[in-house]
Amino acid sequence: MESFETNSWQVNWSATNNGTLEQTSDRFKDGQHSLVWNWTSNGAKVQISSHPELAAANVKNGGLKLWIYNELEVDDVVTFQFGTYSEIAQQNHHFIFQVRLKFTGWRAIWVKLREEGYNSNYTGTHSSPLEVMEIVAPASVSSGKLYFDNVEFLTTIVKRRSEDYQLPKPGIDVGASSWDNVYYYSQQQPTIPLKPEITQAEIDGFEAIANKYEQWIYGDNIVISNIEGPLLARYNALQQYITQGLQAYSSLNIVRHIDGRITGKPLYAQNDPQTPKFGDQLSRNVLLPLVYDYKWNGNISSKQKYIDALDYMHDQGWADGSAIGTLDHESNRHSGYFHSVFLMRNELIAVGKLDRELSTIFWYGSFGRTFDHSVYIETTADEIRTKFIYLLLYVLAMEHTPKKVQYMEGLMEWYEQGLQVVPGYADLFKPDGTMFHHRAVYLNAYGEPALQSATLLAYLLHGTVWQLSHRVYSTLKNSLLTLEKITNSFTMPIGATGRFPDKTNIAAYLFSYVYLASASTPIDSDLAARFKRQWQPDSPALQAVFRQADAYGVQYLDTLGGLQMAIDLAQQTGVPKINPQGVWMMPYGAMAVNRIHDYVAATKGFGQYTWNAEMTNKENVYGYYQNFGNLLLIGKSEGDSLKDSGIHVGAGWDWSRWPGTTIKTMPLSELVNRFNYSRIFTESTFVGGVTTADQYGFFSLLLQDPVDPTFSAHKSMFFFGDLIVCVGSNINNTDQVKPTETILFQSYMSHSAKPFWHNNSAAITASAYDDVQTTATMSWLVDPYGHGYIIPNGKGVTIKRGLQTSRSSTDKQATSGYYTTAYIQHDYAPQQASYEYAIKVGAGASVTASYAMDRSYTILQNDQYAHIVKQQDNDVEVIGYAIFDHSLVVDKGILYKSSDPLLVMEQRFADGTVQLSIADPDLRLGKHENNNMPFSVLTQSSMMKTISLTIIGEWDIVTADTSIRLVLIEDNYTTIEIDAIDGKSYQVTLHSLED
């Protein structure tokens, strides 16, 4: 890289035709110097010749990166030409491209020579070495000045080099995500007609939204001297953020010179390898602290610092039409900027800079995205958790004109489209209440934060002419209640966490209850009651939220006003809602949860419509097996519910042995290489579950290993209250090196003497314990957290207890911890292996020992054709049927046969009635081998299919879902049909005609 800090540039750089080159410290993008080119006649040129890195750049992915500073806008271009000496002399340019100069300040130019620089008129050999790069001055001006810095000739340049006003790239593939379409959206025009005038109701609506927003930021008449508890913790955190922000501002060395120049540490895009960053070092760290210091603390000097900071960002290239090289994930780093501009709008008007910043927001916020919604375009979780609020603030900052209404109407259309239940694999909201990102369920880092932004938006707009629809409200509430079902003490199961298995705490989601409850008139009492149950301000999880007040994350949510709203809602009258109890299936997430008292049992699988796991070489590196049918038991806790339930991925966790999974165990040295098999879909369409009125249910999957095509298993988990019956069959592979196991539990212990029980009421507290059962007799265990495990055929049950060593999820550090682990051995290369075990949740040793001798369930079938389990629950008989192969007659319970692979649950009551719950696990979405799917697959909805079920006996329907109908009664058999879609559970109650 040439940064012009020494005189070495003089060897290769020269100016011709009345031009000069000079090293200068007036402006710089790296170090303290740049190169300034002055020219005084048309046709002036700069030549870079025989540069050692220039020739090497003429390869498939080779290119050029540089920064240009322009002091005066010119409606013309500067031209870059490449070739050999003779080609340059003959105007036969090997590569050529032009940069528009209608800007002031720094601009990044990132070019792939064989794409942006392609010259269709070139007649030479494309692979011939480059000897010269020539820069030609704009033809329309006879004199001028440009600065150059950070000039790099590269053998590989990134694909996501965003186009902008300086270098549009028509026809060039620079990516197709929302990050890459900023220039495209900047060129769009509104399709909504411009009204002749703005109404008073619209003006009142804008004013109401702005007032509610500022109350959310600052609070409603908060008197600092009177605050205490959570508000005091938040206020103190805010003051700390201000202090850190002032220090960060000083470290940037921003100087406004007497001649009008403004300099400081150079700033770069998030995905530029150079530092510091526009986002991380300025937008996040500096801007809001300066606003708060001025607005809250009355520090007038911070107002000028804020204006200086914006001028500095603008000069560095943060400006309308500037892509700063790449905009890949850039808007995720600028919450401080977008919020601060609105909060300082009046001060910016006073100095004549608001229009400049609004144009900048229009550009980086891709506001043109809101102009046309005639065709569905996916709205990502990132857009919802950032731009949905940012662009509202943009509109609010506009003058009250018909254009403001026009822009708001387009924005409202985007909200309505983006916050609907969407088809296929697209972000965000799914029919089962889960939320998607990266083409699968992703509830921690993306779903929950996006939901919080969406509920905040609903609150801000409520009560105005811009209020969101009831449909959107229902969608948001459905997803919020889904989060409630899967979490325990704010902790979610790891199967929903994507590549962040360490980030399972979502205590901040509690604020979504506050915002959504307040987005209703009267306040949504159901949400308020659910909020009250979870509002425990002394809990460590919420205390940590109270101590947050910064904009260091992707979005800015931890405000004084938001916390004040939560406190106010908690103090309102009302009875807290009880802890949810029951079983719920999430077909799109390939998940199921069973809530029993204060426990959550959660399972997760994958298949053709849900990828296996998300892993990179620095995140969730060892997470390959985490969704192979895991079954996590999460208890209620004042601290970390997962850790306090024995699941601690940060302390010696064996990444092969997730509870509930069937795996081929392997060492870390081999498992580390599996991160390359991330987001893989298999051929299996049988992944899902069924519930009976949310009381009983089961989850099944046909497991296929994405790496080893010989490794498969049929797995089911039947939930009968505090009893979970786990069966597996058809466990096959040909691996003679890695043993196959089904994991009962892997329990982290805070101390090595934490007791567990094994076939005896006497607790085992020894720090080390190893046992392998060699007989086929029954065995029972109680893990260190009180859960009982009964294994009728205990042969191969293995127990290991002691100190484990491992690596962190990021592979950055070694970890260790004490564990008790139990699993069933299937040996090497098993063929048609199977297992059966039952879990009594929280039962303890005495109850487990008793239940082991008098079990209430019966395995009716456990093979490659079906898993069928019967449970006698007092006077109700419950049978669960996982029918893998529908070609065979079932002939068990009431069920005779089905037309398709199916999930059925039967409840037979004392009065003779039978209730059937039926689900088709095949979502019938579009099919693709990985997450890089075409739009046609991405947006294909679940296809409805009519399936039939034949049952033994002659029955009539008492009640049924509208998708179920009776079609035939004949020869002591009854056939019903179900129009199945979305993996839903359908219910029908039947009465025997023989009674």
Buried (B, 14 or more C-beta within 10 A) or exposed (E): EBBBBEEEBEEBBBBEBBBEBEBBEBBBBBBEBBBBBBBEEBEBBBBBBEBEBBBBBBBEBBBBBBBBBBBEEBEBBBBBBBBBEEBBEEEBBBBBBBBBBEBBBBBBBBBBBBBBBBBEEBEBEEEEEBBBBBBBBBEEBBEBBBBBBBBBBBEEBBBBBBBBBBBEBEEBEBBEEBBBBBBEBBEBEBEBEEBEEBEEEBBEBBEBBBEBBBBBBBBBEBEEEEBEEBBEBBBBBBBBBBEBBBEBBEBBEBEBEEEEEBBBBBBBBBBBEBEBBBBBBBBBBBBBBBBBBBBBEEBEEBBBBBBBBBBBBBBBBBBBBBBBBBBBBBBBBBBBBBBBBBBBBEBBEEEEBBEBBBBBBBBBBBBBBBBBBEEEBBBBBBBBBBBBBBBBBBBBBBEEEBBBBBBBBBBBBBBBBBBBBBBBBBBBBBBBBBBBBBBBBBBBBBBBBBBBBBBBBBBBBBBBBBBBEEEBBEBBBBBBBBBBBBBBBBBBBBBBBBBBBBBBBBBBBBBBBBBBBBBBEEBBBBBBBBBBBBBBBEBBBBBBBBBBBBBBBBBBBBBBBBBBBBBEBBEEEEEBBEBBEBBBBBBBBBBBBBBBEBBBBBBBBBBBBBBBBBBEEEBBBBBBBBBBBBBBBBBBBEEBBBBBBBBBBBBBBBBBBBBBBBBBBBEBEEBBEBBEBBBBBBEBBBBBBBBBBBBBBBBBBBBBBBEEEEBBBBBBBBBBBBBBBBBBBBBBBEBEEBBBBBBBBBBBBBEBEBBBBBBEEEBBBEEEBEBEBEEEEBBBBBBBBBBBBBBBBBBBBBBBBBEBEBBBBBBEEEBEBBBBBBBBBBEBBBEEBBBBBBBBBBBBBEBBBEBBEEBBBEBBBBBBBBBBBBBEBEEBBBBBBBBBEBEEEBEBBBBBBBBBBBBBBBBBEEEEBBBBBBBBBBBBBBEBEEBEBEBEBBBBBBEBBBBBBBBBBBBEBEEBBEBBBBEEBEEEBBBBBBBBBBBBBBBBBBBBEEE
